[in-house]
Amino acid sequence: MSKRNKSSKVNPLLVVGAIAGTAAVIAAAKKIKDNNDKKAKMITYSEGFVESGDRQIYFVGGGLASLAGAVYLIRDCKVKGENIHIIESANILGGSNDGAGNTQNGFIVRGGRMLNEETYENFWELFSSIPSIDMPGMSVTEEILNFDHLHPTHAQARLIDEDGNILNVKSMGFNNADRLALGKLMMMPEEKLDDLTIEDWFKDTPHFFTTNFWYMWQTTFAFQKWSSLFEFKRYMERMIFEFSRIETLEGVTRTPYNQYESLILPLKEYLNKYNVDFSINATVTDIDFKPGDGITATAIHIKSEDEESIIELRDEDLCIVTNGCMTDCATLGDLKTAPEYLPSNPPSGDLWERIAKKKLGLGNPVPFFNHPEQTNWESFTVTCKGNKLLKLIEQFSGNIPGSGALMTFKDSSWLMSIVVAAQPHFKNQPMDTTIFWGYGLYTDKEGDYVKKPMKECTGEEILIELLHHLHFEDKQDEIMEDIVNVIPCMMPYIDAQFQPRKMTDRPKVVPEGSTNFALISQFVEIPEDMVFTEEYSVRAARIAVYKLLGVTHKSIIPVTPYKKDKKVLLKALKKSYS
């Protein structure tokens, strides 16, 4: 494996606000040492799974996948909550599903997860068993879908040109060569797409990258020309249902608040009721395996502040690892400060690299975590006193907050887009405060108005660039008077899961020969499904738990085969000729 630049500079992500920590890592280690002296009591249930009264299950990483896995263990496998341990290096749970802040310092969301009602099969099933915090008697699934149906999306300003004109994007803009290339790709076996990029496939029809479709598809899902053709094909097949309405983004399902408050907090509250053990500010640095051909995890190495400890695993204990996090090494700036760009030593990528050297079948992190110059982009969250700026955007776009999804400035050198969510977007956001967020894909390009690369810009400079693209220059001074903060967030690995790769670079959720070890993340291989989605995290967790514990009384919901639905295909074909 190639060596990454190793830096001693520590770069913790500054999170505004935090959850109170529960069990400390040293206490967790002691707990397991005590349990090691006990004999496991194996109980076979008629439903088809085996439960151990003393079996300990460890999740490395505190993101959505680990939290979902803990729910499946409790709900479907009858595992005691106190036997489930979630180890997280940050000071807050949720992984890339975040959202925090206040009216004094401003609010921050590093991004927004676009849910989808038709294709998030296991996600909706999982959250149908999680009680809503705000709506008594409702599940989180019911709460989200009710909210979304009352706040439908119909973007009226999907693409804006350099003159501030809202473009007519009812036509995809394809020519026959574009259509032919897309058709061939849909029929191409995945086995022939190793290491190919989207640009490789469309090299003979460069017109494709000038179409309305490409600008909309690219910015909706954050693809780049150099992204994996494999992932692009998966998205085309998995989201073919959305192809015919990509210009309005009607298929986007929104949560009532940011994803941290709408998804992570209900999960954590559910798990707290079962006494699940959370160890935050604890970094897993290595995992040991039993010698030989199989894969049996025997120990977990943890570092917490200046303390180091080892949790010894018995054969019946389970170790489930998040092998890669797309928000590793993320840094924040503010109104007057640009975020630092510090791609060295991504913690989850380093752990993955370390264990992949020990055992075959654990994948290869190099294609994903060795190219931050290709995988980075930058988001920014704007907090305003009052709604002056949001009203101006509403008048410009024709969309009230929450109804417009993504607005993209297609001629922006940063390829900047903004999202104005329904207000409030945070539970502690008062009525006289408004927020929205946006992002730019090309952070190394000089701005069109602020003559600096995006990655070197302060929050104020990013907002000024945006106001020029909106052609609000004449109102800039009065708008700036109401700005509380603009918090930019540089994310060196946010597109890492889209990197070109070989089929073998992503490991299986439960690798061949594994007895007690699984991997859950956006960097595992799940046939037919698409990465960079909440569904992928939940599906991976369900696969890991069901396979390791031999669950047969419940089934993982398969990928909905819209690519085989003749009506859906006919509609998409018709759209391609619009």
N, C-alpha and C positions, 0 to 999 in steps of 0.2 A: 504494500500500500504506500502511496505517496505520503510524504510528511507535510503536515500543515505548519504554518508559522506559529510557533509556540510563544506565547506572551505571558509574562507574570502579572500583567495588569488585570486586576479584578474588576468586573463590570456587572454588578447586580442590577437588574431592572428595578427602577424606582416605581413602586406601585403606590398610588394615592389611596391610603386606607388599607386595612388588612383584617383577616379573621383572627380571632384569638386562637393561639396554638393549643393543641391538646397534648398528646403524649410526647415526651422528649425522646430523642433517638436512643439515648443511653438506657432509659427505662424500658424502651421496646426491646433492646438487646437483652437486658436482664430477664424480661418476661419470657423470652424464647429459651434462654439458657435454663430457666426453671422448668419449662415445658419439655425440654429435651430429656429430662429424667423420668418423664411419664411414658407409659406404654400407650400407643395409639389404640383406640377402640374403634374397630371397623364395623359399621352397620350397613347391611345391604337392604335397600328399599325396593319394593316391588315396582315402583315407577321407573326404575332403570338406572338409578345413580347410586354411587357409593359415598357415604359421608363419614368423615373421621371426627370423633368427638374432640380430639386434641390436635387435629391437623391445623397448621398455621398457613395462611395464604398471604403472600407479600406482593403488593403492587409497587413497582418502581415508577414514580411519576404520579402527580395528582391531578391529571387532566380528565377530560370527559370520559375517555376510554376506561381508565381505572375506576372512576366512580360508577360507571355503568356496570363494569365487571363485578364490583362489590354488591350492587343491587341484584344481579343475576345469582350470585352465590347465596344471598339471603333468601330471595324470593323463590328461586327454582331448585336450589340444592340444600336448603335448610341448614346452611352453615351459620354458626353463631357469629354475631357481629364482632365480638371481642377477639375472635380468631382471625379477623381480617385486618391487615395493616397496610396503610397507604403512606408511602415515603415520598416526600416532595421537597425539592431543593429550594424552592422559592418560599416566601413568607405568607403565601396565600394559595389556596387551591383553585383549580379551574383551567390550568394550562393556558391555551390560547383563547379560551372563552373568558374574556375579562371585561371590566368596566368599573370605574371607581372615580371618586373626586368630590369636590364641594364647590360652593359658590365663590369662595375666596381665592382658591388656587386654580379653579377650572376643572373640567371633567376630562376623562381620557378613555377612549376605546381604541385599541390597536387595530381593530377591524370589525366587520360585522359578518356574521355567518348567515348566508342566504339559505333558509330552509326551503323545502319543496314538499308539498302535500302528497304528490303522486309517487315519488320515488324514495322517500325516507321510511322504508317499510319497518325496519326494526327500531328505529328512533321513535316513531309514534307509538309502537307497541310498548316499548320500555316506559315512556313517559305517561302512558295511560295508567300505569300503576303507581305513579308518583303524585301525591296530593299537592294541589296548588297551595301556595302560601297565602295568596291574596283573595282567592275565590273559594270559600268553604264549600265542600261537597263536590268540587270539580277536580279532575286530574289536570296535570300540566298540559297534556295533549289537548284536552277540551278547552282549557284556558287560551292556549295559543291559537287554535283553529277558530274559536269564537272571535277572538280579537282580530285575527287576520280577515275573516269574512266580513267584519264590520269596518275594516280599513283596507279595502281592496287596492291593489297596485295597478296603475295604468299610466305608465310613463308617457309624457307628452313632449319631453325635451331630452330624448335619449342621446342624440349627438348634436353638438353645437360647433359651428365653424369659427375661423379666426375673426370674422366680422361680427360675431354674436348672433348669427342666424341659426334658428332651430331647423335642422335638416329633416326633410321628408325621408323616413327610413322604412317605409312600407315595402320598398323593393330591397332585396338582399344585394342587388348589384352584380350578380354573377354573370359571366359570359359562359359560353358552352365549354371552354377548356376548364374553367373552374368547376363546373358541374360534373364533368367527366372525371376530374381528379378526385373530387369528393366521393363520387360513386365507386371508383376503383378502391379507394381507401376503405370504404365500408365493407367491401368484399374481401379485403386482404387479410389473411391469417395473421394473428398477433405474433406468431413465431418468427415472422420475417421482418419484424420491425425493430429488432435490437439496435440500440444506439442511434436510431434515426431521429431527426428533428422535424418539426412542422415545415421549416424552410426547405429541408432536403426534399420533402415530398412535392412541394409546390414550386420547385425551382424552375420548371418549364412554363409555369403560369404565374409569374409575379403579380399579375393583375389581381389575384386573389387577395393580396395584402392591402389592396386599396378599396375593397368592397365594404359596404355598410355592415355586412355580416361579420367580417373579421374584426372591425372596430368594436362592434357590440359584443361578440363572443369573447374576444380577447379581454376586454375590460370587465365584463360580467364575472369571468372566472379567473382572471389574472394570468392568462397565457402570454408567452413571449414567442417570437419567431423561432427562437432556439430551444423552446420547450419540447418535451418528448412527444413524438408522433404517437407513441403508444397511448399516452394519457389523452391526447386530443381525440383519438379514435374512440376511446372509452367514453369520453364525454359526449361525442356525437351519438353514440349508440344508446347510452344511458339517458341522455337528455333530449332524445329525438322528439319527445313529446313537447318540449319547450321550443324546438327549432322554429315552429310556425308562429310563435308569439314572442320571439326574442326582442322585438322592437318595443314592446310594451312592458315586458318583464312581469306579466300577469301571473306567471308561475312562482314568483318569489313569495314565500311565506315568512312573515315577520313575527317576532316575539313582542309582547307588550312593552318590555323594557330591554335594556342591553342583555346580552346572553349570560353574563355572570349572574345577574339578579333573576333572570327569567328561567335559567336552566340549572346553573351550578348550585345556587342557594337551596332550591327545593331538593336537589339530590343530596346535598350535605345534611339538610334537616332530616330527611328520611333515614340516612345512614347513622346520624347521631342517635336516633331513637333505638337503634340496635347496637349502640356502643361500639361502632367501628373505630379503630384506633388510627388517628392521623398523626403523623410525625412530619412537621414542616421544618424548613431551614435545615434539612438533612439531605446530603448529596450522596447517592450511591456511586462509588468510584470504581468498583470492580465486582465481578461475580465469579466464583470458583465452580468448577465442574468435576465430576467423578472421572477419573482416567478411563480410557477405552473408547469404543466406537459410538456408544449411545450418548444422549444428552440428559444428564441429571445434575441439576444445580445443587451444590453442597454448602455454599456460604455466600453471604452478601456483605460487602465491605462498605462502610458508611463513614462519612466525615461530616461533623456538625460543629461549626465554629472551629475550635482548636482540639476537639475531641475526635478520636477515631475508634471505631468499634467494628466487630464482626458478628454477624448473626449466623450461627451454624444451622444448617437445614437438615432435617431428616428426609428419608426417601419419600415419605408421604406428604411432606410440606410442598407447597407450590410457590413458584417464583414467576411473576408475570411482569414483563418489562416493556416500558415505552421506549422503543429503540429509535429515538429521533423526535425532536420537537421543532416545529417550524418557527417558533418565536425565540429560540435560543439566541443569546447575545443581543437581544433587543435593548435599545437605549432611548431615553426620552430627553427632549429639550424643553424649551418654553418660549414665551413671546420674544425674549431677547437672546436666546441661546439656541444654537443648532445642536442636535443630538450627536454624540460621538459615533464614529463608525469603527466598531471593534469586533471584527468577525473571528478573532482567534479563539481557539479552544471552546467550541460549542459543547457544553457538558454532556448532553444526550448523545451527540455524535461521537464524542470521545469514548464514552462508555460502550457504545455500539462497536466502535472500531476495536476496542480492547477485547471484547468477548468474541467478536467474529474471528479474531486470530486464533482463538482457542479451539473452536469447533467448526467443522464443516456444516453448511446448511443454515448459517446465521446471517447470510447476506453480505453485502459489501457497501459500506457507507460512503466510499470515496466519490462516486458520481454525484451524490447528493450534497455532501458537506465540504467539498473541496473547491467550490466555484462560487464564492459569495458575490463576485462581480457580476454573475449572471442571475443569482437567486434573490438579490436584495430588491426591495422597494420600500417606500416610505409613506406612512399615513400621517394624518394630522387631525386633531380634534379642536374645534372652535367653540368657545364658550362666550356667550353674549349676555349683557344685561339688557333685558327687553327683547322685542322681536323685530326690530327695524330691518336687520339684514335678512332674516328669514322671510319677512313680508316682501322684500325686494326680489328675492329668489322665487318666491311663489308667483309674483306678478310676471316675472320673466318667463318662468317655465310653464305656468298654468296648472301646477300641481301643489296642492296643500301638503304640509309636512306629513310624511308617511305614505303618500300615494304615488310618489314619482320614482322610487328606487334610485337608479344610477343616472347621473348626468355626466357625460363625457365631453371634454373639449378636445376634439379629434386632431386639431392642428397644434395643440400644446406640445412644446418640445419635451415636456415631462410626461405627456399623455395623462393629464390630470383628470380625475373624476371626483364628484362629490355625492354624498348621500344625506338627504334630510329626512331623518326618522320622525315618526309621530312623537309629539311632545306631551308629557316629559319623557325623556329616554332613561332617566334615573329616578329611583324612588325618592331620593332626597333633593331632587331638582325643583326649586320653587317655581311658581307660575310666572314670575317676572324674569326668569332665566331661560335661555334657549341654547341648544347645542346642535351642531352637525359635524360630520366628519368627511374626510376625503382621502385620496391617495394619488401618488404619481408613480408610474412604472419605470421611468427612465431617470434615475436619481443622479447620474453622472453628466446629464445634459445641461447646458446653460439655459436658464429661463428666458422666455421671450421678452419679459419686461424687467425682471430682476436678473441682471446679468451675472448670475452665479449658478453653479450646479445645485440642484435641489438638496443634495446631502449636506451642503455647506450653509444652507439658509436657516435663519431663525424662524420661529413661528410667525412673526410679524411679516417677514419677507415672503413667506409662502402665501399668507393671506393676501398681501398686496398683488402677488402674481395672479391669484385667483380673481381678485376684484377687477383686474385688467381684462381677463378673459371673459368676465361677465359684462364688461364695459360699464362698470360702476365707478370709473375713475373720478368723476365729478362729485361723487358722494363719499369718497374715501375718508376724508377727515371726520365727517360726522359719524361714519360707520366705526372708525377706529376709536372714537370716544366711548363706544359701548362695549368694546372688547375687553373681557376679563382676562382671557389667556388663549393662546393658540399653542397646543402641545404637539410638536412633531415627534414621530416615533420611527426610528431607523431599525429595520428588521433584515439583517444580512441573509437569513435563511428562509424567509417567508415563502419563497417559491421552490424550495429545495425538492419537494415531492414531485415537481413537474420536470425534473432534470432528465435528459436522455439517459437511458440505461439499458442493460441487458435484462432478459427475463429473470435471470438468476440473482440479480442484485438485490431484489426485494425478497426477504425470507418468508416462508409460510408462517401463519399465525402459530401453529404448533409444528415445529420442524420435525423432519423425519428422525425417528429414534428418540424423541423426547419422552421422558417419563413424568417430569414435573415442571416443565419450563415452557413458556409461551411468550410471544412478542405481540404487542398491540400498539399500533400507531398509524400514521399516514404513510409509513414506509414498509409495511408488510404487503404481501401479495394476496389479494382476495379476488378470485376470478370474476370477471364481468363488472365489478364495482369500480367507482371512481373516487380518487383521492381528493383531498382538500374539502371534505364534507363531514358534517356531524354524523351522518349515517355510517361512514367508513369507520369512525372511532367506535360507535356502538356495535356495529356488526363484528368488528375484530374482537371486541370484548366478549361478545356472546359466543363466538366460535371458540375462543380460548377456554372459557369456563365450561361450555358444554362438552368439548372434546376431552379436556383434562379430567373431568369428573364423570364422563360417560353418561351424560344426560340423554335419555331417549324418550321421555314422556312429553317433551316439548321440542319444537322444531325451530330452527333459524328460518326466518321468512326469506325466500329466495328473491333475487333481483327480478323486478317486474319486467317481463320481456316485451317492452314497447317496440323494440327494434324489429319484432316479428309481427306486430299488429298492423294488418293491412290498411286499416283506416288511418292510423297515425302516420304510416309511411306515405300514403297517398296525399295526406294533408301537407307533409313536409316536402314532398316532390312538387306539389303545386306552389308552395311558398318559394322554392328555389327558382321558379320561373317568374316570380313576381317582379 
